Amino acid sequence: MTPSSMRDARRPLSITVMLQRFAARLALASERYRQRRTLSELTDEQLRDVGLTRRDVQRESAKPFWDI
């Protein structure tokens, strides 16, 4: 690492970067929540087709939305 890149690595994040990261994380959490909800609506036959059990879905659906 060069001295200038080391300096950049230690620079505090700007509020803009922090907000962008937060927004990206929130979008990912929202997508996972939607996916978990959709999984819970599948029939047992559909779950078998994708290699899951009802118990797998229950376990996944029980996770909080922020658990990504």
PDB file of N, CA, C and O in Angstrom:
ATOM      1  N   MET A   1       0.837  -1.188   0.000  1.00  0.00           N
ATOM      2  CA  MET A   1       0.000   0.000   0.000  1.00  0.00           C
ATOM      3  C   MET A   1       0.872   1.239   0.000  1.00  0.00           C
ATOM      4  O   MET A   1       1.855   1.307   0.738  1.00  0.00           O
ATOM      5  N   THR A   2       0.534   2.193  -0.798  1.00  0.00           N
ATOM      6  CA  THR A   2       1.307   3.440  -0.842  1.00  0.00           C
ATOM      7  C   THR A   2       0.858   4.335   0.306  1.00  0.00           C
ATOM      8  O   THR A   2      -0.245   4.167   0.826  1.00  0.00           O
ATOM      9  N   PRO A   3       1.690   5.272   0.701  1.00  0.00           N
ATOM     10  CA  PRO A   3       1.298   6.177   1.785  1.00  0.00           C
ATOM     11  C   PRO A   3      -0.008   6.915   1.517  1.00  0.00           C
ATOM     12  O   PRO A   3      -0.795   7.135   2.437  1.00  0.00           O
ATOM     13  N   SER A   4      -0.247   7.302   0.254  1.00  0.00           N
ATOM     14  CA  SER A   4      -1.484   8.038  -0.032  1.00  0.00           C
ATOM     15  C   SER A   4      -2.703   7.125   0.083  1.00  0.00           C
ATOM     16  O   SER A   4      -3.755   7.564   0.547  1.00  0.00           O
ATOM     17  N   SER A   5      -2.579   5.851  -0.335  1.00  0.00           N
ATOM     18  CA  SER A   5      -3.723   4.951  -0.207  1.00  0.00           C
ATOM     19  C   SER A   5      -3.962   4.581   1.252  1.00  0.00           C
ATOM     20  O   SER A   5      -5.101   4.336   1.648  1.00  0.00           O
ATOM     21  N   MET A   6      -2.902   4.538   2.054  1.00  0.00           N
ATOM     22  CA  MET A   6      -3.077   4.288   3.485  1.00  0.00           C
ATOM     23  C   MET A   6      -3.830   5.452   4.120  1.00  0.00           C
ATOM     24  O   MET A   6      -4.688   5.249   4.980  1.00  0.00           O
ATOM     25  N   ARG A   7      -3.509   6.661   3.697  1.00  0.00           N
ATOM     26  CA  ARG A   7      -4.174   7.846   4.223  1.00  0.00           C
ATOM     27  C   ARG A   7      -5.666   7.796   3.862  1.00  0.00           C
ATOM     28  O   ARG A   7      -6.523   8.128   4.681  1.00  0.00           O
ATOM     29  N   ASP A   8      -5.964   7.375   2.616  1.00  0.00           N
ATOM     30  CA  ASP A   8      -7.352   7.273   2.187  1.00  0.00           C
ATOM     31  C   ASP A   8      -8.109   6.210   2.988  1.00  0.00           C
ATOM     32  O   ASP A   8      -9.287   6.389   3.296  1.00  0.00           O
ATOM     33  N   ALA A   9      -7.447   5.120   3.320  1.00  0.00           N
ATOM     34  CA  ALA A   9      -8.095   4.032   4.052  1.00  0.00           C
ATOM     35  C   ALA A   9      -8.482   4.473   5.465  1.00  0.00           C
ATOM     36  O   ALA A   9      -9.437   3.944   6.034  1.00  0.00           O
ATOM     37  N   ARG A  10      -7.766   5.419   6.028  1.00  0.00           N
ATOM     38  CA  ARG A  10      -8.057   5.883   7.381  1.00  0.00           C
ATOM     39  C   ARG A  10      -8.990   7.077   7.419  1.00  0.00           C
ATOM     40  O   ARG A  10      -9.424   7.482   8.497  1.00  0.00           O
ATOM     41  N   ARG A  11      -9.307   7.647   6.278  1.00  0.00           N
ATOM     42  CA  ARG A  11     -10.157   8.830   6.222  1.00  0.00           C
ATOM     43  C   ARG A  11     -11.570   8.454   6.658  1.00  0.00           C
ATOM     44  O   ARG A  11     -12.107   7.448   6.194  1.00  0.00           O
ATOM     45  N   PRO A  12     -12.181   9.242   7.543  1.00  0.00           N
ATOM     46  CA  PRO A  12     -13.560   8.945   7.961  1.00  0.00           C
ATOM     47  C   PRO A  12     -14.510   9.017   6.766  1.00  0.00           C
ATOM     48  O   PRO A  12     -14.316   9.808   5.843  1.00  0.00           O
ATOM     49  N   LEU A  13     -15.525   8.186   6.806  1.00  0.00           N
ATOM     50  CA  LEU A  13     -16.508   8.179   5.725  1.00  0.00           C
ATOM     51  C   LEU A  13     -17.341   9.454   5.755  1.00  0.00           C
ATOM     52  O   LEU A  13     -17.681   9.971   6.819  1.00  0.00           O
ATOM     53  N   SER A  14     -17.653   9.936   4.592  1.00  0.00           N
ATOM     54  CA  SER A  14     -18.511  11.118   4.516  1.00  0.00           C
ATOM     55  C   SER A  14     -19.953  10.697   4.815  1.00  0.00           C
ATOM     56  O   SER A  14     -20.299   9.520   4.711  1.00  0.00           O
ATOM     57  N   ILE A  15     -20.758  11.636   5.173  1.00  0.00           N
ATOM     58  CA  ILE A  15     -22.172  11.366   5.455  1.00  0.00           C
ATOM     59  C   ILE A  15     -22.863  10.806   4.218  1.00  0.00           C
ATOM     60  O   ILE A  15     -23.754   9.964   4.327  1.00  0.00           O
ATOM     61  N   THR A  16     -22.454  11.270   3.051  1.00  0.00           N
ATOM     62  CA  THR A  16     -23.041  10.779   1.796  1.00  0.00           C
ATOM     63  C   THR A  16     -22.755   9.295   1.612  1.00  0.00           C
ATOM     64  O   THR A  16     -23.650   8.524   1.265  1.00  0.00           O
ATOM     65  N   VAL A  17     -21.516   8.896   1.842  1.00  0.00           N
ATOM     66  CA  VAL A  17     -21.139   7.485   1.703  1.00  0.00           C
ATOM     67  C   VAL A  17     -21.889   6.640   2.733  1.00  0.00           C
ATOM     68  O   VAL A  17     -22.380   5.557   2.413  1.00  0.00           O
ATOM     69  N   MET A  18     -21.976   7.128   3.949  1.00  0.00           N
ATOM     70  CA  MET A  18     -22.694   6.380   4.989  1.00  0.00           C
ATOM     71  C   MET A  18     -24.168   6.212   4.621  1.00  0.00           C
ATOM     72  O   MET A  18     -24.738   5.137   4.808  1.00  0.00           O
ATOM     73  N   LEU A  19     -24.783   7.272   4.100  1.00  0.00           N
ATOM     74  CA  LEU A  19     -26.193   7.189   3.703  1.00  0.00           C
ATOM     75  C   LEU A  19     -26.384   6.249   2.521  1.00  0.00           C
ATOM     76  O   LEU A  19     -27.369   5.512   2.465  1.00  0.00           O
ATOM     77  N   GLN A  20     -25.453   6.271   1.582  1.00  0.00           N
ATOM     78  CA  GLN A  20     -25.535   5.367   0.431  1.00  0.00           C
ATOM     79  C   GLN A  20     -25.438   3.909   0.890  1.00  0.00           C
ATOM     80  O   GLN A  20     -26.185   3.052   0.418  1.00  0.00           O
ATOM     81  N   ARG A  21     -24.526   3.642   1.798  1.00  0.00           N
ATOM     82  CA  ARG A  21     -24.376   2.279   2.312  1.00  0.00           C
ATOM     83  C   ARG A  21     -25.618   1.854   3.091  1.00  0.00           C
ATOM     84  O   ARG A  21     -26.073   0.716   2.969  1.00  0.00           O
ATOM     85  N   PHE A  22     -26.156   2.756   3.880  1.00  0.00           N
ATOM     86  CA  PHE A  22     -27.369   2.460   4.640  1.00  0.00           C
ATOM     87  C   PHE A  22     -28.530   2.174   3.688  1.00  0.00           C
ATOM     88  O   PHE A  22     -29.284   1.225   3.899  1.00  0.00           O
ATOM     89  N   ALA A  23     -28.675   2.983   2.651  1.00  0.00           N
ATOM     90  CA  ALA A  23     -29.754   2.788   1.685  1.00  0.00           C
ATOM     91  C   ALA A  23     -29.598   1.449   0.960  1.00  0.00           C
ATOM     92  O   ALA A  23     -30.588   0.755   0.728  1.00  0.00           O
ATOM     93  N   ALA A  24     -28.383   1.084   0.606  1.00  0.00           N
ATOM     94  CA  ALA A  24     -28.142  -0.194  -0.063  1.00  0.00           C
ATOM     95  C   ALA A  24     -28.476  -1.353   0.870  1.00  0.00           C
ATOM     96  O   ALA A  24     -29.063  -2.347   0.442  1.00  0.00           O
ATOM     97  N   ARG A  25     -28.111  -1.229   2.120  1.00  0.00           N
ATOM     98  CA  ARG A  25     -28.401  -2.286   3.110  1.00  0.00           C
ATOM     99  C   ARG A  25     -29.909  -2.399   3.343  1.00  0.00           C
ATOM    100  O   ARG A  25     -30.444  -3.501   3.460  1.00  0.00           O
ATOM    101  N   LEU A  26     -30.575  -1.275   3.407  1.00  0.00           N
ATOM    102  CA  LEU A  26     -32.022  -1.266   3.587  1.00  0.00           C
ATOM    103  C   LEU A  26     -32.721  -1.903   2.381  1.00  0.00           C
ATOM    104  O   LEU A  26     -33.684  -2.652   2.544  1.00  0.00           O
ATOM    105  N   ALA A  27     -32.242  -1.611   1.193  1.00  0.00           N
ATOM    106  CA  ALA A  27     -32.816  -2.212  -0.018  1.00  0.00           C
ATOM    107  C   ALA A  27     -32.614  -3.724  -0.009  1.00  0.00           C
ATOM    108  O   ALA A  27     -33.514  -4.473  -0.388  1.00  0.00           O
ATOM    109  N   LEU A  28     -31.455  -4.168   0.416  1.00  0.00           N
ATOM    110  CA  LEU A  28     -31.184  -5.603   0.487  1.00  0.00           C
ATOM    111  C   LEU A  28     -32.078  -6.272   1.528  1.00  0.00           C
ATOM    112  O   LEU A  28     -32.613  -7.353   1.282  1.00  0.00           O
ATOM    113  N   ALA A  29     -32.241  -5.639   2.685  1.00  0.00           N
ATOM    114  CA  ALA A  29     -33.108  -6.183   3.729  1.00  0.00           C
ATOM    115  C   ALA A  29     -34.551  -6.271   3.236  1.00  0.00           C
ATOM    116  O   ALA A  29     -35.248  -7.245   3.516  1.00  0.00           O
ATOM    117  N   SER A  30     -34.988  -5.268   2.515  1.00  0.00           N
ATOM    118  CA  SER A  30     -36.343  -5.263   1.972  1.00  0.00           C
ATOM    119  C   SER A  30     -36.533  -6.392   0.965  1.00  0.00           C
ATOM    120  O   SER A  30     -37.570  -7.056   0.962  1.00  0.00           O
ATOM    121  N   GLU A  31     -35.541  -6.611   0.115  1.00  0.00           N
ATOM    122  CA  GLU A  31     -35.600  -7.679  -0.881  1.00  0.00           C
ATOM    123  C   GLU A  31     -35.633  -9.053  -0.203  1.00  0.00           C
ATOM    124  O   GLU A  31     -36.400  -9.928  -0.604  1.00  0.00           O
ATOM    125  N   ARG A  32     -34.807  -9.235   0.815  1.00  0.00           N
ATOM    126  CA  ARG A  32     -34.811 -10.519   1.532  1.00  0.00           C
ATOM    127  C   ARG A  32     -36.159 -10.760   2.200  1.00  0.00           C
ATOM    128  O   ARG A  32     -36.668 -11.881   2.186  1.00  0.00           O
ATOM    129  N   TYR A  33     -36.737  -9.720   2.781  1.00  0.00           N
ATOM    130  CA  TYR A  33     -38.051  -9.845   3.407  1.00  0.00           C
ATOM    131  C   TYR A  33     -39.087 -10.285   2.375  1.00  0.00           C
ATOM    132  O   TYR A  33     -39.906 -11.163   2.648  1.00  0.00           O
ATOM    133  N   ARG A  34     -39.051  -9.674   1.191  1.00  0.00           N
ATOM    134  CA  ARG A  34     -39.984 -10.029   0.124  1.00  0.00           C
ATOM    135  C   ARG A  34     -39.781 -11.473  -0.319  1.00  0.00           C
ATOM    136  O   ARG A  34     -40.751 -12.201  -0.529  1.00  0.00           O
ATOM    137  N   GLN A  35     -38.544 -11.881  -0.460  1.00  0.00           N
ATOM    138  CA  GLN A  35     -38.246 -13.253  -0.869  1.00  0.00           C
ATOM    139  C   GLN A  35     -38.740 -14.258   0.163  1.00  0.00           C
ATOM    140  O   GLN A  35     -39.301 -15.295  -0.191  1.00  0.00           O
ATOM    141  N   ARG A  36     -38.530 -13.949   1.436  1.00  0.00           N
ATOM    142  CA  ARG A  36     -38.982 -14.852   2.500  1.00  0.00           C
ATOM    143  C   ARG A  36     -40.498 -14.962   2.502  1.00  0.00           C
ATOM    144  O   ARG A  36     -41.047 -16.048   2.689  1.00  0.00           O
ATOM    145  N   ARG A  37     -41.166 -13.850   2.297  1.00  0.00           N
ATOM    146  CA  ARG A  37     -42.630 -13.860   2.249  1.00  0.00           C
ATOM    147  C   ARG A  37     -43.123 -14.678   1.062  1.00  0.00           C
ATOM    148  O   ARG A  37     -44.074 -15.451   1.184  1.00  0.00           O
ATOM    149  N   THR A  38     -42.476 -14.506  -0.081  1.00  0.00           N
ATOM    150  CA  THR A  38     -42.851 -15.267  -1.274  1.00  0.00           C
ATOM    151  C   THR A  38     -42.624 -16.759  -1.060  1.00  0.00           C
ATOM    152  O   THR A  38     -43.457 -17.573  -1.458  1.00  0.00           O
ATOM    153  N   LEU A  39     -41.508 -17.125  -0.438  1.00  0.00           N
ATOM    154  CA  LEU A  39     -41.251 -18.533  -0.145  1.00  0.00           C
ATOM    155  C   LEU A  39     -42.356 -19.134   0.707  1.00  0.00           C
ATOM    156  O   LEU A  39     -42.778 -20.268   0.483  1.00  0.00           O
ATOM    157  N   SER A  40     -42.820 -18.369   1.683  1.00  0.00           N
ATOM    158  CA  SER A  40     -43.840 -18.892   2.589  1.00  0.00           C
ATOM    159  C   SER A  40     -45.182 -19.110   1.885  1.00  0.00           C
ATOM    160  O   SER A  40     -46.050 -19.806   2.412  1.00  0.00           O
ATOM    161  N   GLU A  41     -45.355 -18.526   0.713  1.00  0.00           N
ATOM    162  CA  GLU A  41     -46.604 -18.682  -0.035  1.00  0.00           C
ATOM    163  C   GLU A  41     -46.577 -19.864  -1.003  1.00  0.00           C
ATOM    164  O   GLU A  41     -47.601 -20.197  -1.598  1.00  0.00           O
ATOM    165  N   LEU A  42     -45.412 -20.502  -1.165  1.00  0.00           N
ATOM    166  CA  LEU A  42     -45.304 -21.634  -2.074  1.00  0.00           C
ATOM    167  C   LEU A  42     -45.962 -22.876  -1.483  1.00  0.00           C
ATOM    168  O   LEU A  42     -46.026 -23.044  -0.265  1.00  0.00           O
ATOM    169  N   THR A  43     -46.443 -23.731  -2.357  1.00  0.00           N
ATOM    170  CA  THR A  43     -47.029 -24.998  -1.905  1.00  0.00           C
ATOM    171  C   THR A  43     -45.900 -25.974  -1.568  1.00  0.00           C
ATOM    172  O   THR A  43     -44.747 -25.753  -1.939  1.00  0.00           O
ATOM    173  N   ASP A  44     -46.243 -27.051  -0.863  1.00  0.00           N
ATOM    174  CA  ASP A  44     -45.237 -28.057  -0.536  1.00  0.00           C
ATOM    175  C   ASP A  44     -44.630 -28.664  -1.797  1.00  0.00           C
ATOM    176  O   ASP A  44     -43.439 -28.975  -1.831  1.00  0.00           O
ATOM    177  N   GLU A  45     -45.444 -28.831  -2.822  1.00  0.00           N
ATOM    178  CA  GLU A  45     -44.943 -29.374  -4.086  1.00  0.00           C
ATOM    179  C   GLU A  45     -43.933 -28.419  -4.725  1.00  0.00           C
ATOM    180  O   GLU A  45     -42.895 -28.853  -5.224  1.00  0.00           O
ATOM    181  N   GLN A  46     -44.233 -27.140  -4.710  1.00  0.00           N
ATOM    182  CA  GLN A  46     -43.308 -26.150  -5.275  1.00  0.00           C
ATOM    183  C   GLN A  46     -42.011 -26.110  -4.471  1.00  0.00           C
ATOM    184  O   GLN A  46     -40.924 -25.981  -5.035  1.00  0.00           O
ATOM    185  N   LEU A  47     -42.134 -26.221  -3.157  1.00  0.00           N
ATOM    186  CA  LEU A  47     -40.940 -26.227  -2.316  1.00  0.00           C
ATOM    187  C   LEU A  47     -40.067 -27.447  -2.625  1.00  0.00           C
ATOM    188  O   LEU A  47     -38.844 -27.333  -2.707  1.00  0.00           O
ATOM    189  N   ARG A  48     -40.691 -28.598  -2.792  1.00  0.00           N
ATOM    190  CA  ARG A  48     -39.948 -29.810  -3.165  1.00  0.00           C
ATOM    191  C   ARG A  48     -39.196 -29.595  -4.481  1.00  0.00           C
ATOM    192  O   ARG A  48     -38.057 -30.038  -4.634  1.00  0.00           O
ATOM    193  N   ASP A  49     -39.840 -28.917  -5.421  1.00  0.00           N
ATOM    194  CA  ASP A  49     -39.206 -28.655  -6.723  1.00  0.00           C
ATOM    195  C   ASP A  49     -37.906 -27.861  -6.590  1.00  0.00           C
ATOM    196  O   ASP A  49     -36.983 -28.036  -7.385  1.00  0.00           O
ATOM    197  N   VAL A  50     -37.839 -27.004  -5.599  1.00  0.00           N
ATOM    198  CA  VAL A  50     -36.629 -26.191  -5.409  1.00  0.00           C
ATOM    199  C   VAL A  50     -35.743 -26.735  -4.288  1.00  0.00           C
ATOM    200  O   VAL A  50     -34.763 -26.099  -3.899  1.00  0.00           O
ATOM    201  N   GLY A  51     -36.093 -27.913  -3.773  1.00  0.00           N
ATOM    202  CA  GLY A  51     -35.243 -28.573  -2.782  1.00  0.00           C
ATOM    203  C   GLY A  51     -35.372 -28.051  -1.372  1.00  0.00           C
ATOM    204  O   GLY A  51     -34.424 -28.140  -0.591  1.00  0.00           O
ATOM    205  N   LEU A  52     -36.536 -27.502  -1.027  1.00  0.00           N
ATOM    206  CA  LEU A  52     -36.762 -26.991   0.323  1.00  0.00           C
ATOM    207  C   LEU A  52     -37.907 -27.731   0.986  1.00  0.00           C
ATOM    208  O   LEU A  52     -38.761 -28.319   0.323  1.00  0.00           O
ATOM    209  N   THR A  53     -37.906 -27.688   2.305  1.00  0.00           N
ATOM    210  CA  THR A  53     -39.016 -28.245   3.071  1.00  0.00           C
ATOM    211  C   THR A  53     -39.793 -27.097   3.702  1.00  0.00           C
ATOM    212  O   THR A  53     -39.320 -25.961   3.754  1.00  0.00           O
ATOM    213  N   ARG A  54     -40.970 -27.406   4.171  1.00  0.00           N
ATOM    214  CA  ARG A  54     -41.771 -26.398   4.863  1.00  0.00           C
ATOM    215  C   ARG A  54     -40.999 -25.889   6.086  1.00  0.00           C
ATOM    216  O   ARG A  54     -41.058 -24.703   6.408  1.00  0.00           O
ATOM    217  N   ARG A  55     -40.280 -26.784   6.761  1.00  0.00           N
ATOM    218  CA  ARG A  55     -39.490 -26.397   7.940  1.00  0.00           C
ATOM    219  C   ARG A  55     -38.385 -25.411   7.546  1.00  0.00           C
ATOM    220  O   ARG A  55     -38.127 -24.450   8.271  1.00  0.00           O
ATOM    221  N   ASP A  56     -37.735 -25.641   6.407  1.00  0.00           N
ATOM    222  CA  ASP A  56     -36.710 -24.698   5.924  1.00  0.00           C
ATOM    223  C   ASP A  56     -37.303 -23.307   5.769  1.00  0.00           C
ATOM    224  O   ASP A  56     -36.706 -22.311   6.177  1.00  0.00           O
ATOM    225  N   VAL A  57     -38.486 -23.256   5.174  1.00  0.00           N
ATOM    226  CA  VAL A  57     -39.152 -21.975   4.935  1.00  0.00           C
ATOM    227  C   VAL A  57     -39.564 -21.325   6.241  1.00  0.00           C
ATOM    228  O   VAL A  57     -39.424 -20.112   6.398  1.00  0.00           O
ATOM    229  N   GLN A  58     -40.067 -22.106   7.177  1.00  0.00           N
ATOM    230  CA  GLN A  58     -40.457 -21.549   8.470  1.00  0.00           C
ATOM    231  C   GLN A  58     -39.252 -20.960   9.191  1.00  0.00           C
ATOM    232  O   GLN A  58     -39.332 -19.887   9.790  1.00  0.00           O
ATOM    233  N   ARG A  59     -38.145 -21.672   9.126  1.00  0.00           N
ATOM    234  CA  ARG A  59     -36.918 -21.192   9.769  1.00  0.00           C
ATOM    235  C   ARG A  59     -36.454 -19.883   9.119  1.00  0.00           C
ATOM    236  O   ARG A  59     -36.081 -18.938   9.813  1.00  0.00           O
ATOM    237  N   GLU A  60     -36.479 -19.837   7.795  1.00  0.00           N
ATOM    238  CA  GLU A  60     -36.045 -18.636   7.074  1.00  0.00           C
ATOM    239  C   GLU A  60     -37.016 -17.479   7.304  1.00  0.00           C
ATOM    240  O   GLU A  60     -36.590 -16.337   7.479  1.00  0.00           O
ATOM    241  N   SER A  61     -38.301 -17.765   7.305  1.00  0.00           N
ATOM    242  CA  SER A  61     -39.312 -16.719   7.471  1.00  0.00           C
ATOM    243  C   SER A  61     -39.327 -16.136   8.875  1.00  0.00           C
ATOM    244  O   SER A  61     -39.796 -15.017   9.083  1.00  0.00           O
ATOM    245  N   ALA A  62     -38.820 -16.887   9.830  1.00  0.00           N
ATOM    246  CA  ALA A  62     -38.806 -16.414  11.219  1.00  0.00           C
ATOM    247  C   ALA A  62     -37.704 -15.382  11.473  1.00  0.00           C
ATOM    248  O   ALA A  62     -37.700 -14.714  12.507  1.00  0.00           O
ATOM    249  N   LYS A  63     -36.780 -15.258  10.534  1.00  0.00           N
ATOM    250  CA  LYS A  63     -35.686 -14.299  10.709  1.00  0.00           C
ATOM    251  C   LYS A  63     -36.220 -12.877  10.606  1.00  0.00           C
ATOM    252  O   LYS A  63     -37.130 -12.611   9.820  1.00  0.00           O
ATOM    253  N   PRO A  64     -35.661 -11.959  11.395  1.00  0.00           N
ATOM    254  CA  PRO A  64     -36.065 -10.556  11.283  1.00  0.00           C
ATOM    255  C   PRO A  64     -35.619  -9.983   9.935  1.00  0.00           C
ATOM    256  O   PRO A  64     -34.665 -10.473   9.331  1.00  0.00           O
ATOM    257  N   PHE A  65     -36.304  -8.957   9.475  1.00  0.00           N
ATOM    258  CA  PHE A  65     -36.005  -8.413   8.143  1.00  0.00           C
ATOM    259  C   PHE A  65     -34.584  -7.901   8.006  1.00  0.00           C
ATOM    260  O   PHE A  65     -34.044  -7.871   6.900  1.00  0.00           O
ATOM    261  N   TRP A  66     -33.965  -7.496   9.111  1.00  0.00           N
ATOM    262  CA  TRP A  66     -32.619  -6.946   9.028  1.00  0.00           C
ATOM    263  C   TRP A  66     -31.564  -8.042   9.014  1.00  0.00           C
ATOM    264  O   TRP A  66     -30.382  -7.752   8.834  1.00  0.00           O
ATOM    265  N   ASP A  67     -31.968  -9.299   9.200  1.00  0.00           N
ATOM    266  CA  ASP A  67     -31.020 -10.409   9.187  1.00  0.00           C
ATOM    267  C   ASP A  67     -30.744 -10.793   7.743  1.00  0.00           C
ATOM    268  O   ASP A  67     -31.457 -11.600   7.147  1.00  0.00           O
ATOM    269  N   ILE A  68     -29.691 -10.197   7.196  1.00  0.00           N
ATOM    270  CA  ILE A  68     -29.350 -10.453   5.801  1.00  0.00           C
ATOM    271  C   ILE A  68     -28.048 -11.138   5.796  1.00  0.00           C
ATOM    272  O   ILE A  68     -27.529 -11.468   4.730  1.00  0.00           O
TER     273      ILE A  68
END
